[in-house]
Amino acid sequence: MRKYSDTEGARAVVVGGGIGGLTAAAALTRRGWRVTVLERAEELKPVGAGIALAPNGLRALDVIGLGDPIRALAAWQGEGGLRTPSGRWLSRTDPQAAIDAFGDPVVLLHRATLTATLAGALAEGTLRTGSAAELIDPGAADRPAVVRTADGDIEAELVVGADGIHSALRTALFPAHPGATYSGFTTWRLVVPDPGRPFAPHETWGPGRIWGTQPMKDGRIYAYAAARTPQGGHAPDGEPAELRRLFATWHDPIPAILEAAGEGPVLRNDVHHIAEALPAYHRGRVALIGDAAHAMAPTLGQGGNQAIEDAIVLAHHADPGGDLAAGLARYSADRLPRTMGLVRTADRTARLNMLRNPLGIAVRDTLISGLSTLAPGLLLRSFASTATWQPPAARMLTRQESSPPLGDRRTP
């Protein structure tokens, strides 16, 4: 295997073309790295459902110039909040209050829209689809990392593992780690046409189940649901029928949303999270980001936001002309406490909002309703430490010129 030459420029390979991987590619390119993204899928299809970008995620996107285009997609108008299956409001949330508290809205958009926006920020040739990758060598101070593809091995000074919850790169780096574990519940996600009737955006908590209905800028509705259920289950007559069994008797507009959904596509996914922290988010010349590092339950709406934060902080610390080992150590030190704190908070929130014990539900609902009435800002302030996060200084991107992608240079 031939040695790499410093005169060729610092090279980075990102394994995984999801939200975190594409953000990392954009940020690293601005930092001065020559970047290639290897995505297993044959193309970036408009798959998935909705994603909520919180103020912290929007500020992270500002660093790569994409915050304002996403802010323009904000659609939430008027009050929303938390309800019971009968329709009783437990708490009310005004989007303007969140803007006043955190400086930015929460923007709900289709994942495909965000993915397309991120991919559009990359230079032509940066993204290679249909390219499964395997880590052969994590590298060290005196040698590059090596990634194997069907077309040959690729050397790189930096490899970013953005390959998701069941990350092969995480397993390669930390084979003794137990990986992601089942969180005890399944989620369903769907996007439906505008049902033609106004409604207040809401999340509804029932016994061992939740439902959420949120509008998007283009008029479509993003709906999501969750229920405690054994791992690996599937409805024999289809997931739309399962959702009707679970939620058709809940308050308006849930029955109308289910009717509008018809027999259309519904994504069902068991929820996994990384309960045991990794020893670090890096090893050798490889850094892990997003779900590969800290998969969390979706109950805080922070999974995608934290992947974006990871990407920006990684680019900040990974100086292509500096001490990469020290930079990756600083990346782990910055990100591990914050993200694992959110993993634990998301798990506690899941246990709270999916209670099945009637007495526990009654106590929970009474406390939430009381706090909403007596201290209406308290629930909002509980998210402050998450939503007020600020990215590293914008000067992190010291080399604004676009560097060419890694191209076809491979080791023999």
KEKE-3310 file (N, C-alpha, C; in steps of 0.2 Angstrom, whole numbers, plus 5000, padded with zeros to 4 digits):
npx = (5004:5003:5012:5004:5004:5008:5007:4996:4985:4974:4964:4947:4936:4919:4908:4892:4878:4868:4859:4868:4881:4881:4881:4893:4901:4900:4904:4917:4923:4923:4932:4943:4947:4948:4935:4926:4910:4903:4890:4879:4866:4859:4854:4850:4835:4819:4815:4809:4801:4795:4805:4811:4819:4827:4831:4845:4850:4847:4856:4868:4868:4869:4883:4887:4881:4867:4857:4847:4839:4832:4825:4816:4806:4798:4783:4773:4760:4751:4743:4749:4751:4751:4741:4727:4721:4707:4706:4708:4717:4734:4745:4749:4758:4765:4772:4779:4783:4793:4802:4805:4812:4822:4828:4825:4814:4806:4808:4798:4800:4801:4811:4818:4818:4828:4839:4841:4844:4856:4864:4864:4873:4886:4901:4901:4903:4907:4899:4896:4885:4878:4889:4895:4904:4919:4928:4945:4957:4959:4969:4983:4995:5006:5001:4988:4970:4961:4949:4938:4930:4919:4926:4939:4952:4953:4963:4964:4966:4957:4943:4925:4913:4897:4886:4875:4862:4865:4879:4893:4906:4907:4907:4918:4928:4926:4924:4920:4910:4892:4883:4868:4853:4836:4823:4811:4799:4790:4790:4779:4778:4772:4767:4754:4741:4735:4721:4711:4705:4706:4718:4725:4742:4749:4754:4750:4747:4744:4739:4753:4756:4758:4754:4757:4753:4758:4760:4767:4777:4773:4759:4756:4754:4763:4763:4765:4768:4769:4771:4772:4778:4782:4798:4802:4789:4776:4761:4749:4739:4744:4752:4744:4731:4734:4737:4725:4718:4724:4723:4711:4700:4704:4705:4699:4710:4714:4707:4703:4715:4720:4711:4713:4726:4723:4727:4740:4759:4767:4779:4787:4797:4807:4813:4829:4842:4858:4863:4874:4888:4900:4918:4925:4922:4930:4944:4960:4961:4948:4932:4916:4899:4883:4869:4878:4886:4879:4865:4848:4832:4818:4811:4814:4816:4829:4838:4842:4846:4857:4866:4869:4875:4886:4893:4897:4905:4915:4921:4926:4936:4944:4957:4964:4978:4984:4986:4979:4976:4975:4965:4954:4952:4948:4936:4929:4929:4921:4909:4904:4899:4888:4879:4877:4871:4859:4854:4851:4841:4831:4828:4822:4811:4804:4800:4792:4782:4775:4769:4759:4752:4737:4736:4749:4748:4738:4744:4755:4749:4742:4752:4759:4748:4746:4758:4759:4749:4752:4765:4769:4780:4789:4790:4795:4807:4814:4820:4830:4844:4847:4842:4848:4861:4876:4886:4903:4915:4912:4924:4930:4929:4941:4946:4939:4938:4932:4937:4942:4934:4939:4940:4946:4957:4965:4971:4982)
npy = (4994:5011:5025:5040:5057:5073:5084:5082:5086:5087:5073:5068:5055:5052:5041:5037:5045:5052:5065:5069:5065:5072:5085:5085:5083:5095:5105:5101:5102:5116:5119:5115:5102:5089:5081:5066:5058:5042:5033:5020:5017:5017:5029:5045:5045:5052:5048:5044:5054:5067:5080:5089:5104:5111:5127:5125:5117:5124:5135:5128:5125:5137:5140:5134:5141:5137:5140:5150:5147:5135:5141:5148:5139:5137:5134:5133:5141:5150:5143:5128:5112:5100:5086:5075:5059:5061:5074:5084:5099:5098:5106:5122:5128:5142:5146:5158:5161:5152:5157:5169:5165:5157:5162:5158:5149:5132:5122:5112:5100:5091:5076:5073:5085:5092:5084:5085:5099:5099:5091:5098:5108:5103:5100:5095:5078:5075:5067:5050:5038:5021:5015:5005:5004:4998:4999:4996:4999:5009:5019:5029:5041:5040:5034:5033:5031:5017:5013:5001:4998:4992:4996:4997:5000:5015:5027:5039:5054:5057:5049:5049:5042:5040:5031:5027:5020:5006:5005:5000:5005:5009:4997:4991:5000:4999:4985:4978:4985:4985:4991:4997:4997:4990:5001:4998:5002:5006:5016:5025:5034:5046:5055:5066:5072:5089:5089:5098:5105:5116:5114:5113:5111:5097:5086:5070:5061:5045:5030:5021:5025:5037:5051:5062:5077:5088:5103:5106:5117:5116:5113:5100:5087:5081:5067:5057:5043:5032:5017:5006:4990:4973:4970:4970:4968:4967:4973:4962:4965:4977:4993:5005:5000:4996:5008:5014:5005:5008:5022:5028:5031:5042:5060:5073:5081:5068:5056:5061:5063:5050:5045:5053:5048:5036:5021:5024:5025:5020:5022:5011:5009:5001:5007:5011:5014:5020:5015:5013:5023:5026:5024:5034:5046:5044:5035:5032:5038:5040:5047:5046:5051:5057:5045:5034:5037:5040:5036:5040:5040:5047:5056:5069:5075:5077:5070:5071:5085:5084:5076:5086:5096:5088:5087:5100:5103:5094:5097:5110:5106:5098:5101:5103:5105:5103:5096:5081:5071:5077:5086:5077:5071:5082:5084:5073:5075:5087:5083:5071:5071:5080:5074:5061:5065:5070:5058:5050:5059:5059:5045:5045:5053:5046:5036:5042:5049:5038:5030:5017:5014:5018:5026:5032:5039:5048:5056:5061:5069:5078:5085:5091:5099:5107:5114:5120:5129:5137:5140:5145:5147:5138:5124:5127:5133:5122:5116:5124:5122:5114:5120:5132:5131:5135:5136:5133:5147:5156:5158:5146:5140:5142:5141:5146:5143:5131:5115:5102:5086:5070:5062:5049:5043:5030:5017:5004)
npz = (5000:4995:5002:5008:5002:5009:5001:4993:4999:5013:5016:5017:5021:5022:5029:5025:5020:5026:5036:5046:5040:5028:5032:5039:5028:5021:5030:5033:5020:5019:5029:5023:5020:5008:5002:5002:5001:5005:5001:5004:4998:4982:4977:4983:4988:4990:5004:5020:5033:5043:5051:5065:5066:5079:5088:5091:5081:5070:5072:5071:5057:5052:5052:5040:5031:5029:5037:5036:5024:5029:5040:5033:5030:5041:5049:5059:5066:5078:5093:5101:5108:5122:5124:5131:5127:5126:5122:5130:5135:5142:5142:5135:5121:5113:5098:5096:5109:5111:5101:5107:5119:5114:5103:5090:5079:5080:5067:5056:5044:5029:5029:5017:5011:5019:5017:5003:5002:5010:5002:4990:4994:4992:4982:4965:4962:4975:4982:4982:4977:4980:4986:4996:5011:5021:5035:5036:5042:5056:5056:5061:5070:5061:5049:5037:5038:5032:5020:5013:4998:4985:4973:4977:4989:4999:5005:5018:5028:5037:5043:5044:5053:5049:5049:5055:5067:5068:5067:5057:5058:5071:5078:5072:5078:5092:5097:5109:5114:5118:5109:5101:5110:5112:5114:5120:5113:5098:5083:5072:5057:5046:5031:5026:5015:5016:5027:5025:5035:5049:5063:5079:5081:5089:5103:5109:5124:5128:5137:5137:5124:5111:5101:5087:5078:5066:5056:5040:5029:5016:5016:5018:5031:5044:5053:5068:5078:5093:5102:5116:5113:5108:5102:5085:5079:5067:5059:5053:5044:5039:5042:5042:5046:5059:5065:5065:5074:5086:5088:5082:5090:5097:5101:5090:5078:5075:5070:5057:5051:5050:5042:5030:5028:5023:5014:5012:5012:5027:5039:5049:5063:5075:5090:5095:5106:5112:5127:5135:5136:5124:5125:5119:5105:5095:5087:5083:5067:5065:5067:5075:5072:5075:5076:5075:5085:5097:5097:5101:5109:5101:5108:5113:5101:5096:5089:5075:5076:5085:5077:5067:5075:5080:5068:5064:5076:5075:5063:5067:5076:5069:5061:5046:5044:5056:5072:5071:5080:5093:5090:5087:5100:5107:5101:5105:5119:5119:5114:5120:5133:5132:5122:5128:5139:5134:5128:5140:5145:5135:5136:5149:5147:5138:5146:5154:5146:5141:5150:5157:5169:5177:5189:5189:5177:5180:5190:5183:5173:5180:5187:5176:5170:5181:5182:5170:5171:5183:5182:5168:5160:5164:5159:5146:5149:5153:5142:5139:5141:5131:5119:5118:5114:5107:5092:5089:5086:5071:5064:5063:5051:5041:5029:5015:5002:4990:4990:4980:4978:4984:4973:4961:4967:4973:4984:4978)
capx = (5000:5008:5011:5001:5009:5005:5006:4990:4980:4971:4958:4942:4930:4913:4904:4885:4875:4862:4859:4875:4886:4881:4883:4900:4905:4899:4908:4924:4925:4924:4938:4949:4948:4946:4930:4921:4905:4902:4883:4877:4860:4860:4853:4847:4828:4815:4812:4808:4795:4797:4811:4810:4825:4827:4836:4852:4851:4847:4862:4873:4867:4871:4890:4888:4876:4861:4852:4841:4835:4828:4821:4811:4801:4794:4775:4769:4756:4746:4745:4748:4753:4751:4734:4726:4717:4700:4706:4709:4724:4738:4749:4749:4764:4765:4779:4782:4787:4800:4807:4808:4816:4828:4830:4824:4808:4807:4806:4797:4801:4802:4818:4820:4820:4834:4844:4842:4847:4863:4868:4865:4879:4892:4904:4900:4908:4909:4894:4896:4880:4880:4896:4896:4911:4921:4934:4950:4962:4957:4975:4987:4998:5011:4998:4982:4965:4959:4942:4937:4924:4919:4930:4946:4953:4954:4967:4961:4969:4951:4936:4919:4908:4890:4883:4868:4861:4869:4885:4898:4912:4907:4908:4925:4932:4924:4920:4917:4904:4886:4879:4862:4848:4829:4821:4804:4793:4790:4787:4776:4779:4768:4765:4748:4739:4731:4715:4706:4702:4711:4718:4731:4747:4748:4756:4745:4750:4739:4742:4758:4755:4758:4752:4758:4751:4761:4759:4773:4776:4769:4752:4755:4754:4768:4760:4770:4765:4773:4768:4775:4776:4788:4803:4802:4783:4773:4754:4748:4735:4747:4752:4738:4726:4737:4736:4718:4716:4727:4722:4705:4695:4707:4702:4700:4709:4717:4703:4703:4722:4720:4707:4717:4732:4721:4732:4747:4765:4768:4786:4787:4803:4808:4817:4835:4847:4865:4862:4881:4892:4906:4924:4926:4919:4935:4949:4965:4959:4941:4927:4909:4894:4876:4867:4883:4890:4874:4858:4844:4825:4815:4806:4816:4816:4835:4842:4845:4850:4863:4870:4871:4880:4892:4897:4900:4910:4920:4925:4930:4942:4948:4961:4968:4985:4986:4987:4972:4974:4973:4958:4948:4952:4944:4929:4926:4928:4916:4902:4901:4895:4882:4875:4875:4866:4852:4852:4848:4835:4826:4825:4818:4805:4800:4797:4786:4776:4772:4767:4753:4749:4732:4738:4755:4746:4734:4749:4759:4745:4740:4758:4760:4743:4747:4764:4757:4744:4755:4772:4768:4786:4794:4791:4799:4814:4817:4823:4835:4851:4848:4840:4852:4868:4879:4891:4910:4915:4912:4930:4932:4930:4946:4947:4932:4937:4929:4942:4940:4933:4944:4941:4946:4963:4964:4977:4982)
capy = (5000:5016:5030:5046:5063:5079:5089:5081:5089:5083:5070:5065:5051:5052:5035:5038:5051:5055:5071:5070:5064:5077:5091:5085:5085:5103:5108:5099:5105:5123:5119:5114:5095:5086:5076:5061:5054:5036:5031:5013:5017:5018:5036:5049:5045:5056:5044:5046:5058:5074:5081:5095:5107:5116:5132:5123:5114:5130:5139:5124:5125:5144:5139:5132:5145:5134:5141:5154:5143:5131:5145:5150:5134:5137:5134:5133:5147:5149:5139:5120:5109:5093:5084:5069:5056:5064:5081:5089:5101:5098:5112:5126:5131:5147:5146:5165:5161:5148:5161:5174:5162:5154:5166:5154:5144:5125:5121:5105:5099:5084:5074:5073:5092:5094:5080:5089:5105:5098:5088:5103:5112:5100:5101:5089:5073:5074:5061:5044:5033:5014:5014:5002:5005:4995:5001:4991:5002:5016:5024:5032:5047:5038:5031:5035:5026:5014:5011:4997:4999:4987:4998:4997:5003:5022:5030:5046:5056:5057:5045:5050:5037:5043:5026:5026:5016:5000:5007:4995:5008:5009:4990:4990:5004:4997:4978:4976:4989:4982:4994:5000:4992:4991:5006:4996:5005:5006:5022:5025:5040:5047:5062:5065:5078:5093:5087:5103:5108:5119:5111:5115:5106:5094:5079:5068:5056:5040:5024:5017:5027:5044:5053:5069:5080:5094:5105:5108:5123:5115:5111:5093:5085:5076:5063:5052:5039:5027:5013:5000:4984:4969:4971:4966:4966:4971:4972:4957:4968:4983:4998:5010:4997:4996:5014:5015:5001:5011:5029:5030:5034:5048:5066:5077:5079:5062:5052:5064:5062:5043:5045:5056:5044:5030:5015:5026:5023:5022:5020:5008:5007:5000:5013:5009:5019:5018:5016:5013:5027:5024:5027:5040:5046:5043:5031:5033:5044:5040:5050:5044:5056:5056:5039:5030:5038:5041:5035:5042:5040:5053:5060:5076:5078:5080:5065:5075:5091:5082:5074:5092:5099:5084:5088:5106:5103:5090:5102:5115:5103:5094:5106:5099:5106:5103:5090:5078:5067:5081:5088:5072:5071:5088:5083:5068:5079:5092:5080:5065:5073:5083:5070:5056:5068:5070:5051:5048:5063:5056:5039:5046:5056:5041:5032:5047:5050:5032:5027:5013:5013:5023:5031:5036:5044:5053:5060:5065:5074:5083:5089:5095:5104:5112:5118:5124:5135:5141:5143:5143:5147:5133:5119:5129:5134:5115:5115:5130:5120:5111:5124:5138:5129:5139:5133:5136:5153:5155:5158:5139:5139:5147:5141:5146:5141:5124:5110:5097:5080:5065:5059:5042:5041:5024:5013:4998)
capz = (5000:4995:5007:5006:5002:5012:4996:4989:5003:5018:5013:5022:5019:5026:5027:5026:5016:5029:5038:5049:5035:5023:5036:5040:5022:5019:5035:5032:5014:5021:5033:5019:5018:5002:5005:4998:5004:5002:5003:5002:4994:4975:4976:4988:4986:4995:5009:5027:5035:5045:5056:5068:5068:5084:5087:5091:5075:5065:5073:5068:5050:5050:5051:5033:5027:5027:5042:5034:5020:5033:5044:5029:5030:5047:5047:5065:5068:5083:5099:5101:5115:5124:5125:5132:5121:5126:5119:5136:5135:5148:5142:5128:5118:5108:5095:5098:5116:5110:5098:5112:5123:5112:5097:5084:5079:5078:5060:5054:5037:5027:5029:5010:5009:5022:5014:4996:5004:5012:4996:4986:4996:4990:4975:4961:4963:4982:4985:4978:4979:4978:4988:5003:5013:5026:5038:5036:5047:5058:5055:5067:5068:5056:5044:5035:5039:5025:5019:5008:4994:4979:4968:4979:4995:4999:5010:5020:5034:5042:5041:5048:5053:5050:5046:5058:5073:5069:5064:5057:5060:5078:5080:5071:5083:5099:5096:5115:5116:5117:5104:5102:5113:5110:5119:5122:5109:5091:5081:5065:5054:5039:5029:5023:5012:5020:5028:5023:5041:5054:5069:5083:5082:5096:5104:5114:5127:5131:5140:5133:5117:5109:5094:5086:5072:5065:5049:5036:5025:5010:5018:5021:5038:5047:5059:5071:5084:5096:5107:5119:5109:5108:5097:5078:5077:5061:5058:5048:5039:5037:5047:5043:5050:5066:5068:5066:5080:5091:5089:5079:5095:5100:5099:5083:5071:5074:5065:5051:5049:5049:5035:5025:5026:5019:5014:5010:5016:5034:5041:5056:5066:5082:5093:5098:5109:5115:5134:5138:5133:5121:5129:5115:5099:5090:5088:5077:5062:5063:5072:5074:5073:5075:5079:5076:5092:5102:5096:5106:5108:5098:5113:5113:5094:5095:5085:5069:5078:5088:5072:5064:5080:5079:5061:5065:5081:5072:5058:5071:5079:5064:5057:5041:5044:5063:5076:5071:5086:5098:5088:5088:5107:5109:5098:5110:5125:5119:5112:5123:5139:5130:5119:5132:5144:5130:5128:5146:5146:5131:5139:5155:5144:5135:5151:5157:5142:5138:5156:5156:5175:5177:5194:5187:5172:5183:5194:5178:5169:5185:5188:5170:5170:5186:5180:5164:5174:5188:5180:5161:5157:5167:5154:5141:5151:5154:5136:5138:5140:5124:5113:5118:5112:5102:5089:5089:5082:5064:5062:5062:5044:5039:5022:5013:4995:4989:4988:4976:4981:4984:4966:4961:4969:4978:4985:4974)
cpx = (5004:5006:5007:5006:5005:5003:5000:4984:4977:4965:4954:4937:4925:4909:4897:4883:4869:4863:4866:4881:4887:4883:4890:4904:4905:4904:4916:4927:4927:4930:4944:4951:4945:4941:4927:4916:4903:4895:4881:4871:4862:4859:4850:4839:4825:4811:4812:4801:4797:4803:4810:4817:4824:4832:4843:4854:4852:4854:4868:4874:4870:4879:4891:4884:4870:4855:4845:4837:4830:4823:4815:4805:4797:4787:4771:4766:4751:4748:4745:4750:4752:4744:4733:4722:4710:4700:4708:4717:4728:4742:4748:4756:4763:4772:4783:4786:4793:4805:4810:4813:4823:4831:4829:4818:4811:4804:4804:4797:4802:4810:4821:4822:4827:4840:4846:4846:4855:4867:4869:4871:4886:4894:4902:4905:4910:4905:4894:4891:4882:4887:4896:4903:4913:4927:4939:4955:4960:4963:4978:4991:5003:5008:4991:4977:4964:4952:4941:4930:4925:4924:4938:4946:4955:4958:4964:4965:4963:4946:4931:4914:4901:4885:4877:4868:4865:4875:4891:4905:4912:4909:4916:4930:4932:4921:4918:4911:4897:4882:4873:4857:4841:4826:4814:4798:4795:4787:4784:4777:4775:4767:4759:4746:4735:4724:4709:4703:4707:4712:4725:4736:4748:4752:4752:4748:4744:4743:4747:4758:4756:4757:4754:4756:4754:4761:4766:4771:4772:4762:4751:4756:4759:4764:4765:4766:4770:4769:4773:4773:4783:4792:4801:4795:4781:4765:4753:4743:4737:4747:4747:4733:4728:4736:4729:4715:4719:4725:4715:4700:4698:4704:4703:4706:4712:4713:4703:4710:4723:4716:4710:4723:4730:4726:4739:4752:4765:4775:4785:4794:4804:4813:4823:4839:4853:4864:4869:4885:4898:4912:4926:4922:4924:4940:4954:4963:4952:4937:4920:4905:4887:4874:4872:4887:4885:4867:4854:4837:4823:4811:4808:4817:4823:4840:4846:4849:4856:4868:4873:4876:4886:4897:4900:4906:4916:4925:4929:4936:4947:4952:4965:4975:4988:4986:4980:4971:4972:4966:4952:4947:4947:4937:4926:4924:4922:4909:4900:4897:4888:4877:4873:4870:4859:4850:4848:4841:4830:4823:4820:4811:4801:4796:4791:4780:4773:4770:4760:4749:4744:4734:4744:4753:4743:4739:4753:4755:4743:4746:4759:4755:4744:4753:4763:4753:4748:4762:4773:4775:4791:4795:4796:4806:4817:4821:4829:4842:4852:4847:4845:4859:4870:4885:4898:4910:4915:4918:4933:4933:4934:4948:4941:4932:4935:4935:4939:4939:4939:4945:4942:4953:4962:4971:4977:4980)
cpy = (5006:5021:5036:5052:5069:5084:5088:5084:5084:5080:5067:5061:5050:5045:5036:5045:5053:5062:5073:5070:5070:5084:5091:5086:5092:5106:5107:5102:5113:5124:5118:5107:5094:5080:5072:5058:5048:5034:5025:5013:5019:5026:5039:5050:5049:5052:5047:5050:5065:5074:5088:5098:5112:5121:5130:5121:5119:5134:5135:5125:5132:5144:5138:5135:5142:5136:5144:5151:5138:5135:5147:5145:5133:5138:5134:5140:5146:5144:5132:5118:5102:5092:5077:5066:5059:5071:5086:5092:5101:5104:5115:5128:5136:5147:5153:5165:5157:5153:5167:5171:5160:5157:5163:5150:5137:5124:5114:5105:5092:5082:5075:5080:5094:5090:5083:5095:5104:5095:5093:5108:5109:5100:5095:5084:5071:5067:5056:5039:5026:5012:5012:5003:5001:4998:4996:4993:5008:5021:5025:5038:5046:5035:5033:5030:5023:5012:5007:4998:4993:4989:4999:5000:5011:5024:5037:5047:5057:5053:5047:5045:5040:5038:5023:5022:5010:5000:5001:4998:5008:5002:4989:4994:5001:4990:4976:4979:4985:4985:4996:4995:4994:4996:5004:4999:5006:5013:5021:5033:5041:5054:5061:5072:5082:5091:5092:5106:5111:5115:5114:5110:5104:5088:5077:5061:5052:5035:5020:5019:5035:5045:5060:5071:5087:5096:5106:5114:5122:5113:5104:5092:5080:5073:5058:5049:5034:5023:5008:4994:4980:4971:4967:4965:4970:4969:4967:4960:4975:4988:5003:5007:4997:5002:5016:5011:5005:5018:5032:5033:5040:5054:5069:5081:5072:5057:5054:5063:5055:5042:5047:5052:5038:5024:5017:5024:5025:5019:5017:5006:5006:5005:5009:5015:5016:5020:5016:5017:5024:5027:5033:5040:5046:5038:5031:5039:5044:5043:5048:5050:5054:5049:5034:5031:5038:5041:5036:5041:5046:5057:5067:5079:5081:5076:5069:5081:5089:5080:5081:5095:5095:5086:5095:5107:5099:5094:5107:5112:5100:5099:5102:5100:5106:5096:5086:5074:5071:5084:5083:5071:5076:5087:5078:5071:5084:5088:5075:5067:5076:5078:5064:5059:5068:5063:5049:5052:5060:5049:5040:5049:5051:5037:5036:5047:5044:5027:5023:5012:5019:5028:5035:5041:5050:5058:5064:5070:5079:5088:5094:5100:5109:5117:5123:5130:5140:5144:5141:5143:5141:5127:5121:5130:5127:5113:5119:5127:5117:5116:5130:5137:5133:5136:5136:5142:5152:5155:5151:5137:5144:5147:5140:5143:5133:5120:5105:5090:5075:5062:5051:5039:5035:5020:5006:4992)
cpz = (5000:5000:5004:5006:5004:5006:4992:4993:5008:5015:5018:5018:5024:5024:5030:5024:5019:5031:5041:5044:5030:5026:5037:5034:5020:5024:5034:5026:5015:5025:5029:5017:5011:5003:5000:5003:5001:5005:5000:4997:4987:4973:4982:4987:4992:5000:5016:5028:5037:5050:5058:5069:5073:5084:5087:5085:5069:5066:5070:5061:5048:5048:5043:5029:5025:5032:5040:5029:5023:5037:5039:5028:5036:5046:5053:5066:5073:5089:5097:5108:5116:5126:5128:5127:5121:5123:5124:5135:5142:5148:5135:5127:5113:5105:5096:5104:5115:5106:5103:5117:5121:5105:5090:5084:5079:5071:5058:5046:5035:5027:5022:5008:5012:5019:5007:4997:5005:5006:4991:4987:4994:4983:4972:4962:4970:4984:4980:4981:4977:4980:4995:5005:5020:5029:5039:5041:5049:5058:5062:5065:5062:5050:5043:5037:5032:5025:5013:5004:4988:4974:4970:4986:4994:5006:5012:5027:5039:5039:5046:5047:5054:5047:5051:5065:5074:5065:5063:5059:5067:5080:5078:5076:5090:5099:5103:5117:5114:5111:5106:5105:5112:5116:5122:5118:5102:5089:5074:5063:5047:5038:5025:5020:5017:5021:5026:5029:5046:5060:5073:5083:5089:5096:5110:5117:5130:5135:5136:5126:5116:5102:5093:5079:5071:5057:5046:5032:5019:5010:5020:5028:5040:5053:5062:5077:5087:5101:5109:5116:5109:5102:5090:5076:5070:5061:5052:5042:5037:5042:5048:5047:5057:5069:5069:5073:5086:5093:5086:5084:5099:5098:5092:5083:5070:5069:5058:5047:5046:5042:5029:5023:5022:5020:5012:5014:5023:5036:5048:5058:5073:5084:5097:5101:5112:5123:5137:5133:5130:5125:5125:5109:5093:5092:5082:5073:5061:5069:5070:5076:5073:5078:5079:5083:5098:5101:5102:5104:5105:5102:5114:5106:5093:5091:5080:5071:5081:5082:5068:5069:5079:5073:5062:5070:5078:5067:5061:5073:5074:5059:5052:5041:5051:5065:5076:5077:5092:5096:5089:5096:5110:5107:5103:5116:5125:5118:5117:5129:5137:5127:5123:5137:5140:5129:5134:5147:5141:5133:5145:5152:5141:5140:5154:5152:5139:5144:5154:5163:5176:5183:5192:5182:5175:5186:5189:5175:5174:5186:5181:5169:5175:5185:5175:5166:5178:5186:5172:5157:5159:5162:5149:5143:5153:5148:5135:5137:5133:5118:5113:5116:5107:5098:5090:5085:5075:5061:5061:5055:5041:5032:5018:5005:4995:4987:4984:4980:4980:4977:4966:4963:4974:4979:4981:4978)
residu = (MET:ARG:LYS:TYR:SER:ASP:THR:GLU:GLY:ALA:ARG:ALA:VAL:VAL:VAL:GLY:GLY:GLY:ILE:GLY:GLY:LEU:THR:ALA:ALA:ALA:ALA:LEU:THR:ARG:ARG:GLY:TRP:ARG:VAL:THR:VAL:LEU:GLU:ARG:ALA:GLU:GLU:LEU:LYS:PRO:VAL:GLY:ALA:GLY:ILE:ALA:LEU:ALA:PRO:ASN:GLY:LEU:ARG:ALA:LEU:ASP:VAL:ILE:GLY:LEU:GLY:ASP:PRO:ILE:ARG:ALA:LEU:ALA:ALA:TRP:GLN:GLY:GLU:GLY:GLY:LEU:ARG:THR:PRO:SER:GLY:ARG:TRP:LEU:SER:ARG:THR:ASP:PRO:GLN:ALA:ALA:ILE:ASP:ALA:PHE:GLY:ASP:PRO:VAL:VAL:LEU:LEU:HIS:ARG:ALA:THR:LEU:THR:ALA:THR:LEU:ALA:GLY:ALA:LEU:ALA:GLU:GLY:THR:LEU:ARG:THR:GLY:SER:ALA:ALA:GLU:LEU:ILE:ASP:PRO:GLY:ALA:ALA:ASP:ARG:PRO:ALA:VAL:VAL:ARG:THR:ALA:ASP:GLY:ASP:ILE:GLU:ALA:GLU:LEU:VAL:VAL:GLY:ALA:ASP:GLY:ILE:HIS:SER:ALA:LEU:ARG:THR:ALA:LEU:PHE:PRO:ALA:HIS:PRO:GLY:ALA:THR:TYR:SER:GLY:PHE:THR:THR:TRP:ARG:LEU:VAL:VAL:PRO:ASP:PRO:GLY:ARG:PRO:PHE:ALA:PRO:HIS:GLU:THR:TRP:GLY:PRO:GLY:ARG:ILE:TRP:GLY:THR:GLN:PRO:MET:LYS:ASP:GLY:ARG:ILE:TYR:ALA:TYR:ALA:ALA:ALA:ARG:THR:PRO:GLN:GLY:GLY:HIS:ALA:PRO:ASP:GLY:GLU:PRO:ALA:GLU:LEU:ARG:ARG:LEU:PHE:ALA:THR:TRP:HIS:ASP:PRO:ILE:PRO:ALA:ILE:LEU:GLU:ALA:ALA:GLY:GLU:GLY:PRO:VAL:LEU:ARG:ASN:ASP:VAL:HIS:HIS:ILE:ALA:GLU:ALA:LEU:PRO:ALA:TYR:HIS:ARG:GLY:ARG:VAL:ALA:LEU:ILE:GLY:ASP:ALA:ALA:HIS:ALA:MET:ALA:PRO:THR:LEU:GLY:GLN:GLY:GLY:ASN:GLN:ALA:ILE:GLU:ASP:ALA:ILE:VAL:LEU:ALA:HIS:HIS:ALA:ASP:PRO:GLY:GLY:ASP:LEU:ALA:ALA:GLY:LEU:ALA:ARG:TYR:SER:ALA:ASP:ARG:LEU:PRO:ARG:THR:MET:GLY:LEU:VAL:ARG:THR:ALA:ASP:ARG:THR:ALA:ARG:LEU:ASN:MET:LEU:ARG:ASN:PRO:LEU:GLY:ILE:ALA:VAL:ARG:ASP:THR:LEU:ILE:SER:GLY:LEU:SER:THR:LEU:ALA:PRO:GLY:LEU:LEU:LEU:ARG:SER:PHE:ALA:SER:THR:ALA:THR:TRP:GLN:PRO:PRO:ALA:ALA:ARG:MET:LEU:THR:ARG:GLN:GLU:SER:SER:PRO:PRO:LEU:GLY:ASP:ARG:ARG:THR:PRO)
# end
